[in-house]
Amino acid sequence: MTRVLLVGYDPEAVDFSNPALPPGMTVEKIRAGVAVALKQMKEQGWEGDVCYIRPDGTAGQMVERHLASANYACIVVGSEQRGKLGTAVTGIKGQCCGPNALIAVVWGSHHASSPAP
């Protein structure tokens, strides 16, 4: 089964006063959105895992633990994490991802991706 890892901030750690966030965003809305994404993945025959991280210096270690636990065909990284986690993801993705794995970076309504080396 194709496995996908979603990496993003723990909703409990999000600063909802940030004007870059849509008005009315809440922990519950984020969790509901993730649940919908996981359901859609399952309907496509994919297995989705979630790696919630916190902005406290443990993010890299958390992602490394998830990457070491399974062989992911795709890793979707939220935009706030792409610079901070780039080293962690690219440093060990050859050990945890398939040869054609895809790293996808998501921000707003835009997407960018790069194949794993």
C-alpha positions in Angstrom: 0.0 0.0 0.0 1.3 3.5 -0.8 2.1 5.4 2.3 2.0 9.2 2.7 3.3 11.3 5.6 1.7 14.6 6.4 4.0 16.9 8.4 2.6 20.1 10.0 2.4 22.1 13.2 0.5 20.5 16.0 -2.8 22.5 15.9 -2.4 23.1 19.7 0.9 25.0 18.9 -0.5 27.3 16.2 -0.6 31.1 16.9 -4.1 31.9 15.8 -3.5 35.6 16.2 -1.2 35.5 13.2 -2.8 37.7 10.5 -1.5 35.3 7.8 -4.0 32.7 8.9 -7.6 32.8 7.6 -10.0 34.5 10.0 -11.8 32.1 12.2 -9.3 29.3 12.0 -9.3 27.0 15.0 -7.7 23.8 16.3 -10.9 22.0 15.5 -10.9 23.2 11.9 -7.4 22.1 11.4 -8.0 18.7 12.8 -11.2 18.3 10.7 -9.2 19.2 7.6 -6.5 16.7 8.3 -9.2 14.0 9.0 -10.8 14.8 5.6 -7.4 14.5 3.9 -6.7 11.1 5.6 -10.2 9.9 4.6 -9.6 10.9 0.9 -6.2 9.2 0.9 -7.8 6.0 2.3 -10.5 6.1 -0.5 -7.6 6.2 -3.0 -6.0 3.2 -1.5 -3.3 5.1 0.3 -2.3 4.9 3.9 -1.8 8.3 5.5 0.2 9.1 8.6 0.3 12.4 10.4 3.4 13.9 12.0 2.5 16.9 14.2 5.4 18.9 15.2 5.9 21.8 17.6 8.1 24.9 17.1 10.4 24.0 20.0 13.4 22.5 18.5 12.1 18.9 18.6 10.6 19.0 15.1 13.6 17.4 13.3 13.8 14.5 15.7 10.0 13.9 15.5 10.1 13.8 11.7 13.2 11.5 11.7 11.3 9.1 14.0 8.3 9.0 11.6 10.5 8.6 8.6 12.4 5.8 10.2 9.2 4.0 11.1 7.9 3.3 7.6 8.6 3.5 3.9 6.8 6.6 2.5 6.1 7.1 -1.2 5.3 10.8 -0.5 6.0 13.3 2.3 3.8 16.4 2.4 5.4 19.2 4.4 3.5 22.3 5.4 5.0 25.6 4.3 6.1 26.8 7.8 8.3 23.7 8.1 9.9 23.5 4.7 13.0 25.4 5.6 13.4 24.1 9.1 12.9 20.4 8.2 14.6 20.3 4.8 17.8 18.9 6.2 16.0 16.3 8.3 13.9 15.1 5.4 16.6 15.1 2.7 19.2 13.7 5.1 17.5 10.4 5.7 14.8 10.1 3.0 17.0 7.6 1.1 16.7 5.3 4.1 13.0 5.7 4.6 11.4 6.4 1.2 11.0 4.4 -2.0 13.3 5.1 -4.9 10.7 7.3 -6.6 9.4 9.1 -3.4 8.1 12.6 -3.7 8.6 15.4 -1.3 5.7 17.9 -1.6 5.7 21.3 0.0 2.3 22.9 0.4 1.5 26.6 1.1 -1.8 28.3 0.7 -3.3 27.2 -2.6 0.1 26.6 -4.2 2.1 23.4 -4.3 5.7 22.5 -5.2 7.3 19.2 -5.2 10.6 17.5 -5.9 11.5 13.8 -6.4 13.6 12.2 -3.8 17.3 11.7 -4.9 
